[in-house]
Amino acid sequence: MQHALTTARSADWRGLWVAMAGEHILAAAWVQPLSSQTAQLWLPRHVDAALPLLNALREWIRREPIALCHVVLPAPWDAWERTLVHGGMRAMATLEHRVWTCRTSVAPQPSLGLRPFTMFPLAEQHALLARVGEASLDCPALRDALPVTTLLAGFQAQAGSSQPSHWFGLTYQQREVGVLLLGTSSSHWSLQLMGLVPEWRGQGLGRAIIGHAQTLAAEAGAQSLSLTVDAQNTPARRVYDHTGFELRGRERLLGWY
């Protein structure tokens, strides 16, 4: 929230709404614009006075060029989720946040080829991301809500660059098999996206990709590598369990879309 407040432009405050009783403010909420017709909702402090304000914001969003407005709820989220669903939001996923503390020794991995993602023509980038997203168990509601072009723009905004240095297309046995997108803007790296095309899933390559990510982070001197995974994505969670990613917390993702 603090980062959002300090980086907001004056036009972004159009999404700040308040509920009043006379001269008294009962509640305030903010729809913060993000990249590519998306936005994040920052909630009032208390749930009791929130519903009329949320209903007004929902109507305002419908008139704006916003394809998805999401909110992330920390645990315990039950009371807020009930209110938000009553206000028209849809539950999208339960998110697990995991962290691996970098160490120098990472087990050898099968030979995956890493090709800079930015070397792919834009149409091929979109096509590969679309293939990786097919029947994916990782936040399918998000992929249904947003086109690949918007997802890619969101990853670029997170990375702070349109040509991130540690984004890769992956090859195995001379075939394009997936993608690995790493955020490297600080000493605490993040795994933005790791995925395989459908025909190469279930063959042990997930662990190999994670091993490459861990090796890259450790060799670059990063302190940690973090990721977020859908709690319903059991195969991915097993991979992260076996590769040393510790659970640090859970959040609930909801959205208007």
Buried (B, 14 or more C-beta within 10 A) or exposed (E): EEEEEEEBEEEBEEBBBEBEEEEEEBBBBBBBBBBBBBBBBBBBEEBEBBBEBBEBBBEBBEEBEBBBBBBBBEEEBEEBBEBBEEBBBEBBBBBBBBBBEBEEEBEEBBEBBBEEBBEBEEEEBBBBBBBBBEEBBBBBBBBEBBBBBBBBBBBBBBBEBEEBEBBBBBBBEEEBBBBBBBBBEEEBBBBBBBBBBEEBBEEEBBBBBBBBBBBBBBEEEBEBBBBBBBEEBEEBBEBBEEBBBEEEEBBBBBBBB
